[in-house]
Amino acid sequence: MKIIPVILLLVFSCAVCAQELKEKYAEADGFRQKYEAGYFEGNITPRWIGNTHFCWYAVKTPAGTDFILVNAGKRQKQPAFDQKAMAKALTAELGRKVEPGKMPFREIAFSDDLKQLTFVTEGMKYTYDRNKNKMIGKVKEEPRHREGHWGGVNEENWQGATPSPDGKKEAFVSEGNLFVRDISSGKVNRLSYDGAPGEYYSSFISWSPDSRKLVSCKYRPAWIRKLKTVVSSPAGQLQPEMEEIDYVKPGDALPVKRPVLFLVEEGRQVNIEFAEPEKQFNLNNIRWADDSRSFTFDYNKRGHQEYIVYKVTGDNPKAQVLIGEKMPTFVYYNLLYRYDLKDRNEILWISERDGWRHLYLYDADNGQVKRQLTKGEWVVKRVLHVDDAARVVYLVGCGKDAGEDPYLEKVYRLNIENGELLCLTPENGNHQVEFSRDYTYFTDSWSRIDCPPVAALRSAKDGSVLLSLEKADISKMLAEGWRMPEVFCAKGRDGETDIWGVIVRPVDFDPSKKYPVIEYIYAGPHDSFVPKSFTVSPVDAALAQLGFIVVQIDGMGTANRSKKFHDVCWKNLKDGGFPDRIAWMKAAAAKYPEMDIDRVGIYGCSAGGQNAMGAVLFHPDFYKVSVAACGCHDNRMDKIWWNEQWMGYPVGKEYEECSNTVNAYRLQGKLMLILGELDDNVDPSTTFQVVNALIGAGKEFEFVVLPNQRHTMGGAYGERKRRDFFIRHLQGLQTPDWNKEEKK
């Protein structure tokens, strides 16, 4: 009979295929390391030294890593130290051979006179004399303390005494009330009597510059939700443990703060009045005017549709609106910017009120806009520095040059007086800059995802190039087969708006073949995410080596474009920009038929995990396979600040409409969920709840729980599971039997 030989042939073929896949997995794992070995004079990160016009950086060369010192004043660069002498000294100190191009450190710090430098290696901090080429000291490096958890609630009662500007007094809180101590005599005066455990004075105290007044907020705490997780497999013991952290969720009660003014010498208390104190999301940023006659504070109304800067003048208890931002959708408060110009009674302020993020000049007396300093269909991404004396602002802008990728960052010099805007970094690239402390010079390293870096020293006055620093060499990478990613732009859902993304192909790409497409997604509205600077391993180039075309796209609803573009996310996180992503991939496939958009997979983590699962719930006709890690599958279960920013307050029906858990019954296609059991970013219960809903709906899926791991894609194990899942369901191949013992 011929059946048995055919079966044997199939078994043999599958075994060969599995072995080939293992080899491909190993190649994918080594992708970055292989090609980085041939990447020279590439990314550098210069560091300016104190108040000097010197900076240093480390650069990779064929011989190893060179440390370079730049003298901006003389337009010169030289070795930062004698690396041969340093290697000899380290060899003697460490008792092992140290090569000049392989120093056991990457960071150094110079003394202000440049005579000495320090570095840390093997737990010791060394001081090295550059002139004498010898070690002159070492001490044990103190371990850095881990910062508190990001989700912790500040109850404003732990700050110590706050000294007055004249150094004669200090203010402090005791048993909820405010006191002032005369430092020379030790005499203590009580300023408040109305503090109590349920509503006490904040220990964060703001003195007026003349030391005659101060402001503290009366603080009413709220119940704090706890996130509890089980450490199923704690190290060194059998029994599980419990972890607990503060974790406030959408709709939870919040603290209330009310600023109170105290006239210290008079012992008088003035309770400040302002609209809707009970509706605050936060109240902070108390600032005194230089003349001590007034102060301001910021009020962020819950729901993030209104943000107000209030001004309090003299002892008038009624706060006046100085600057107000109000939007029918949301005010993105994390991107607001304010700078009080010294001795000019003016305020620089960033707003999206005209539909784009721009800089405005305010009169600090009456709150009137004196003029809009920047305008047009581009965004001021951030302010780097304000030179009060020169009346100049250094800022980062995106999208000003037509025909270029609107996400590329460039640096501009803005004249406040005449509005003149000078681009200091005109090259078509993403510019990463570091300024000298006095803003005379800056280093600029620019690149694109499809163009290797160039670095130079420039003048902060006009952007002129003063000294070429480095130019990346990728010739060896290209000779070994590395493939440049492709930037691709297509129209979005409206047929008008440009949507930008990147396409990554395998190094052995064959245009005559058809490749499944995998999208890496992160559609969190707080930023844009497609990489813009050059990198050896763009997006997930390692995954592409397994026979996929990998893409990443910024759809509508993400940041750094127009307000209209961003507003798509408002109370609508399930949108995820998917109509734009699908249109983009269809346009790419029309140009490149090797992209098989009948076989599309998607994966993401965190907000990207929510997006990835949402793809196979809300767009199953396009997305066929999804791997979702640590997703926020119901925005009511996640942290308050991120979710109320985009989904609004009070918690409404939109939360349910966007919930993967509520919509789990819609699942079509293939789904894998990955979860770290100790996730302290997104409540892990949200993944268990979506699993419960899927089971209730009778759906098939895979669920990978990782003991002792936190917010993660799953590390090496999760990576292997993800690759196997895509290969099985998009390529139709049998993946290796990882439980089978290898033959020796």
VEXNU-694593 format. One record per residue (C-alpha): residue in one letter; x, y, z. Coordinates in steps of 0.05 Angstrom, whole numbers, plus 5000, padded with zeros to 4 digits. Layout:
BEGIN
AXYZ...
***
This chain:
BEGIN
M500050005000K502350714984I498851035044I504350875095P510051165053V506051795041I504751865116L512051755130L513852275078L509152785110V511952645179F519052715153S517253365117C514053655180A520253465220V524753815169C520154425170A520354455246Q527954415246E528454965194L523855395236K528355295297E534255525256K530256125232Y528256295303A535656285323E537256745264A531657215284D534157235356G540957425330F538557945280R540058575319Q546758325344K548958085275Y547758745240E549659205297A556558895292G557159245225Y554159915245F559460455259E559761195275G552261175285N547961425342I551561875391T549062225453P553462825469R553763085541W555663805556I560463905614G557864385667N557965115644T563564995594H563564975519F566164265520C562063635509W563762905503Y560662295470A562161555458V562161285387K562760575361T568260445310P570959815277A576259805332G571359875390T568560475426D572061145424F570761705475I571062385442L571863085473V569263675433N571764395443A566164805414G569765465420K575665225378R571364775333Q575764175350K574863465373Q579962995404P580262355446A576962485513F582662115547D588461655530Q584660995523K591060585519A593460875585M586660785616A586360065593K593159935625A590960255691L584459865691T587959215676A592259315738E586359545780L581359005760G586258425753R583958245683K585758465613V582059095589E582559285516P582960035497G576759985453K572759575503M572360005566P568059685620F563660315623R559660755575E558461375618I563761855644A563362515682F568463075678S570563565731D569264295711D576664405697L576863775654K582863515692Q579262925722L573862445701T569761935739F566461285717V563160685749T565059965737E564059325778G560559705834M566160205845K566560935826Y573461125801T576761805792Y581961855737D587162415726R587162565652N593862925653K597662405694N593861815664K592761465730M587361285779I587161765838G581261495877K575660995883V569560925927K563860435930E558160645885E551860755925P545860385896R540460815867H533960785905R527960555866E522761095859G515861005888H510460685846W507561135792G500560985815G501661205887V497161745915N500562365944E496762546007E500863176015N502663066088W509762826085Q513763446066G518263746119A518864476139T519264986083P524065576095S522066276076P526066616019D529567086069G531766486111K528766766175K522666326182E520165636165A513065386156F510764696173V504464286185S503063926251E496763526265G493563816203N494764546218L499765066194F505265376237V511065856227R517465826267D522366406275I529066066262S533266516306S528766516368G525265856357K518566196371V512665846338N506366196314R500065806296L496866046231S490865586225Y485865246271D481164916222G485464326201A482963636220P484362906202G478862926149E481163586119Y488163826134Y493264316108S498164076056S505464066076F507164336007I507665066023S509065655977W512166286006S511666965973P518467245950D518167786004S517067246058R510867596085K505567126057L504666396042V499765926009S497865226029C492164806003K486964536050Y486663806030R480863336036P483162626022A478962095987W478361345993I484061025955R482860385915K488059845922L490459385867K491958695896T495858165859V498157465879V505457285873S504256555857S511556335855P515756775902A523156645901G525656215958Q519055975985L513255525968Q507255915992P504556505951E504657225973M500157835963E502358505934E498259145942I499059835912D494860475907Y490960465842V485560985828K480760805771P475761205728G469861445768D473261385835A472661945885L478562435884P481662895936V479563625938K484464195948R482864915964P488465435966V488765856029L492766506034F496166686100L498767376117V504167156164E505567796203E498167946213G496567216227R490667286179Q487566726138V484166836070N480266266041I480566315965E474066265926F473565965856A468565595814E466864855824P472364645872E468763975882K469463815808Q476963855804F481363315776N487363675805L489464355832N496864515832N502464955806I501965535856R506466105832W507866775863A508967405823D515967705831D512968305868S509167855918R502668215902S499167615870F499666875858T496666385809F494465665811D492265155759Y485464825761N484164205719K476764065717R474963325720G473363055652H479163455622Q474863925581E476764545619Y483364785647I484065455682V489765875709Y486866285766K489966925793V489267175865T491167905877G492768205945D488167935999N482067905954P479067215965K475867175896A480366845845Q479967115775V480766715710L487366905679I487866375625G482365895606E482465295560K475864975542M474564435490P468364045469T472763425469F478863445514V484463895536Y490863485534Y493463755599N500063385598L502263785537L500364465564Y506264925575R507065565614Y512966015625D512866675663L517567165629K522067505679D520668245693R515868305635N509168115666E507967645608I506566905602L508266415546W502765905537I501465315490S494365195465E490764795411R485065305407D486065445332G486364705316W493964635321R498664645381H501665345382L505065855427Y501566475453L503867095491Y499267305548D498867935590A499867685661D495768265689N489168195653G489767515619Q489067795549V492667475490K497767985466R499267575404Q499666875376L507066735367T506666125321K501265915273G499865465214E498564735200W504264465243V505264345317V509864625371K511763965403R515564255462V519364865487L526764735501H528865395531V526866125540D532266665539D528867235576A534367745562A534567615488R526967505483V528166855446V524766175451Y528065525428L522765015410V521664355375G516564355318C513663825272G510463855204K512364555182D515964345118A511164115064G512763455031E516463175091D514162685144P510163125192Y512662755253L519962925242E522563385297K526364015279V528964575324Y526965305316R529065975345L523166435357N523867185367I518367395416E518468115394N517568045319G515267325312E521067135267L521866385266L528566095245C529565355233L536265165263T536064445236P533464475164E535563785141N530063285124G530762845185N528962735258H533563185298Q535963015368V539563605400E543463775463F544964505479S550664795519R548265075584D548665795559Y545365615493T551165855451Y552265185417F548664535407T550063845380D545263575329S544462845307W539362755252S536862145216R530661805190I528361085195D530861025123C536961475128P542961355176P545161895225V549562505214A551962905274A554763605277L556364185324R551964785308S551165515327A544965655369K544466345337D543266135265G544065375262S550365405220V554664775222L561164925259L564264235262S562463555232L562363035287E560362355258K557062045198A554361335205D557360785163I552560225145S556459945086K558159295123M550859205144L548559285072A553958815046E551458275094G544358345068W541058835116R534959145084M532859865093P525759965119E520960375076V517060985098F510160955066C504661475064A497461375041K490761725051G486561555111R479161415120D477062095094G481062035029E484762675046T488962605109D496062325102I497261715144W504561535156G507660865172V513560405158I514459745121V519659235143R521358655097P525658035111V532958065088D531657495039F525557835011D523157574944P518258044908S515457454869K512657144933K506657314976Y507957485049P503057525106V502758215138I503458335213E501959005244Y505259215309I500259675341Y500260185397A494760695388G495061045455P492661765444H498162055487D503362045432S505261795362F509261155358V512060985289P519661045297K522761635261S530161575277F534861065246T535560395280V538659735261S532359345281P526359775263V519459585290D520058815295A525158655241A526758005276L519557775265A519957965192Q525757475183L520956905195G517457045130F512857645145I512258365123V511658775187V508559465189Q507260015240I502460585229D500061215265G492561275251M487761815272G486661875346T494061915362A497762555379N502563045346R498063245288S492063705285K486863735341K481763445292F486362855279H487262735353D479962825372V478062175336C479861815401W474962215444K470361725481N472061245425L478360855441K475660245404D476660635339G484260555347G485260895280F483260235247P479760535187D486160915171R490660305183I486459875138A486360405083W493860475090M495159725083K490459675024A494260234989A500959915006A498559244978A496059574915K503159844904Y506659224930P502658594912E507558174953M503658415014D498157905024I492658285060D488257675061R492957425115V493757995165G495857915237I496658425292Y499858465361G500958975415C502059075490S498459505542A494059995503G496659625443G494058985474Q487159305478N487859515405A490358835382M484458465411G479759015387A482158885316V479258175316L472858405351F471159015311H474758885244P474958125236D473958185161F480958465155Y484958235216K485257475222V490257335278S491657735341V496557695399A494558175456A499158255516C497358595581G491658965549C486959455582H480759085558D475859525594N477760255607R473860255672M479059765700D485260185684K488660775717I484561415723W489161935693W490161585626N483061355616E478961955638Q483462385594W480762035532M474261705553G471662285596Y467962355661P462962165687V463861445666G458661355611K456060855561E462160975517Y466360575566E462059965554E461760075479C469360075476S470259485523N473458855495T470258475553V463258705536N464558575462A468157905471Y462357535438R464457865372L470957475368Q472657185300G479356935277K485056715323L486757045389M492356945439L492357335505I498757425545L498957675617G504057795671E500657595736L503958175774D502258725723D502359375763N500959825703V494459535678D490159155728P491158415708S483958275727T481758615663T484958045623F481857515668Q475157855658V475757845583V477857105587N471556975628A467357325576L470456935520I469156275556G461956495569A461156635494G464055945477K469956235440E476555895424F482956255443E489756155476F491556455543V498756515569V499756715641L506856875663P508256795738N512357335772Q512257785710R509358485708H507358915649T510558525593M510158205524G512557575559G520057595549A523357035509Y517756545525G512357035503E516357185440R516656455422K509256365434R507656965391R512056725334D509056025336F502056305336F503156735275I506856195237R501455675249H495656125232L498456585178Q503356125144G499955465158L506355135180Q507554655237T511654975291P517054605331D515154125386W518854485442N517453915490K520953395447E527853205472E533353405425K537552825397K544852875417
***
